[in-house]
Amino acid sequence: MTMTKKKFHLAWFTNAIPHGWRLDGKGAATWSGNDTTRWMTGEFLIDMARSLDRACFDYIMLEDHVAFGEHGSARLDPVPLMPLMASATKGLGCVATMSTSFYPPFMLARTLASLDHVTGGRVGWNIVTTSEHEAAQAFGQDQQPPHAERYERAAEYTQLVRELWDGWQPDAIVMNEETGKYVDPDKVKILDFEGKFYKCKGALNIARSPQERPVICQAGTSERGRDFSAKYADTILVSTGGADSYAAMKEIRDDIRARAESFGRSGDEIKILYMVTPLVADTLEEAEIMRQRRQPILTDEQIRKRLEGMGHIGMIDLSGLDIDKPLPVIDITKLEGHQATFGNFYNLGLNGKRTVREICNMHNFSSLDLYGTAAMVADRMEEAMDAVGGDGFLIQCRPLTRRYITEITDGLVPELQKRGLVRTEYKYKHFRDNLMEF
Ligand SMILES: Cc1cc2nc3c(=O)[nH]c(=O)nc-3n(C[C@H](O)[C@H](O)[C@H](O)COP(=O)(O)O)c2cc1C
């Protein structure tokens, strides 16, 4: 008798930026076509959403940052793309990143409830707190609060938003022709919320949304981040930063599931997806060449740039370091930036055993080193899920091309489907129901 395998989930992590720009780091020479503004129509992402829908992905998640940045950046706000992607697809979940630091909670609750209605119950919210002071200044504040306070605020914020979403009883729309009432106000709770950071007196003026509340996604895995996710998230995005270790993947999942249980939730209510960049080719030799091209030996200048980027993420100055010596001892829990992401980079140093140069050459955002033919990559994904226990993978690739998307959706996914490891159809109408199916 053949045992049916537990299926795992697939999602994609990307953003609304000019994908394809500077493929080789040389500037405009590699931009395909002359129209450098066309990406701003969202066409690339809408086409991509169609491909992911055909391959039955759980969701597409658009990350976001609002700061212009020292070197300048261009990106679209992900929110308006949600209904565009949803109307081009049948079952794909569409997740927008929205910061608790800048949206007033009432506005975020109303926007997401409306999006859940217009997408027919297929929207999600990636909760971020934002660390950059530059973003705070753009919104008229002097600087962002410290790491701990950002999470404290986010928890209260999420609580308030959930209470707003819960405010309308399912039968609040009565459409009573005799009284002329569309809504029965007795079935809508007027909140009187007064927390440490936020106040709200009122109710949403939009009915309870199809999923009751949009799918909640979160990505920080510091101590505080883990508690936050365990309390509120439906799905968590995790990268073990090039560690290529099933043990590192399992540690996070086991820990978050245990925390969820301690908060009275079941671990199965949270789907933990690991960020990976599978490199799929017709032969192993071709895949090896792709891999070398993606992770070349870095020049001194590239290492400095990488350090600058990691310093920005951790909010720590790494500019004066000798790149042929180990990293200094750093207390990750004291960092005001992204602790888990910086921690992954730091841990590659093995407590002083590797130099900065070696660490930078090893570091990437793929939790596993996945490359080879579709069958070989599928083998490794299957093995990883057996070792870790679940719940799936979050694919990402930079630079992102139509070709890469197709290699995954029409090369790798059919191989996984053939083995019964991923879904072949959307069973339910709503995003959360599909996410919780297995
Ligand atoms: C996979 C992944 C995706 C993220 N996406 C965003 C994003 O779109 N916008 C943002 O401001 N922060 C983003 N972050 C940062 C997290 O929301 C979080 O603030 C950060 O990881 C710090 O959390 P920690 O200190 O608990 O690890 C992301 C982090 C990870 C690991």
The ligand as a MOL file (V3000), in Angstrom:
LIG
                    3D

  0  0  0     0  0            999 V3000
M  V30 BEGIN CTAB
M  V30 COUNTS 31 33 0 0 0
M  V30 BEGIN ATOM
M  V30 1 C 11.2130 37.1730 4.3930 0
M  V30 2 C 11.1090 38.5260 5.0140 0
M  V30 3 C 10.3180 39.5120 4.4090 0
M  V30 4 C 10.1970 40.7850 4.9570 0
M  V30 5 N 9.4820 41.7500 4.3100 0
M  V30 6 C 9.4700 43.0260 4.8030 0
M  V30 7 C 8.8290 44.0780 4.1050 0
M  V30 8 O 8.2530 43.9050 3.0480 0
M  V30 9 N 8.8750 45.3260 4.6270 0
M  V30 10 C 9.4830 45.6030 5.8220 0
M  V30 11 O 9.4760 46.7440 6.2530 0
M  V30 12 N 10.0970 44.6090 6.5030 0
M  V30 13 C 10.1100 43.3550 6.0130 0
M  V30 14 N 10.7550 42.3610 6.6990 0
M  V30 15 C 11.2270 42.6580 8.0380 0
M  V30 16 C 10.2970 42.0410 9.0900 0
M  V30 17 O 8.9830 42.4840 8.9670 0
M  V30 18 C 10.7820 42.3530 10.4990 0
M  V30 19 O 10.5550 43.6970 10.8260 0
M  V30 20 C 12.2400 42.1200 10.6040 0
M  V30 21 O 12.5610 40.8450 10.0980 0
M  V30 22 C 12.7010 42.2740 12.0290 0
M  V30 23 O 12.1470 41.3230 12.8220 0
M  V30 24 P 12.9860 40.5590 13.9000 0
M  V30 25 O 13.8900 41.5650 14.5510 0
M  V30 26 O 11.9000 40.0220 14.7880 0
M  V30 27 O 13.7480 39.4730 13.1850 0
M  V30 28 C 10.8740 41.0820 6.1620 0
M  V30 29 C 11.6560 40.0920 6.7720 0
M  V30 30 C 11.7950 38.8320 6.2180 0
M  V30 31 C 12.6600 37.8050 6.9030 0
M  V30 END ATOM
M  V30 BEGIN BOND
M  V30 1 1 1 2
M  V30 2 1 2 3
M  V30 3 2 2 30
M  V30 4 2 3 4
M  V30 5 1 4 5
M  V30 6 1 4 28
M  V30 7 2 5 6
M  V30 8 1 6 7
M  V30 9 1 6 13
M  V30 10 2 7 8
M  V30 11 1 7 9
M  V30 12 1 9 10
M  V30 13 2 10 11
M  V30 14 1 10 12
M  V30 15 2 12 13
M  V30 16 1 13 14
M  V30 17 1 14 15
M  V30 18 1 14 28
M  V30 19 1 15 16
M  V30 20 1 16 17
M  V30 21 1 16 18
M  V30 22 1 18 19
M  V30 23 1 18 20
M  V30 24 1 20 21
M  V30 25 1 20 22
M  V30 26 1 22 23
M  V30 27 1 23 24
M  V30 28 2 24 25
M  V30 29 1 24 26
M  V30 30 1 24 27
M  V30 31 2 28 29
M  V30 32 1 29 30
M  V30 33 1 30 31
M  V30 END BOND
M  V30 END CTAB
M  END
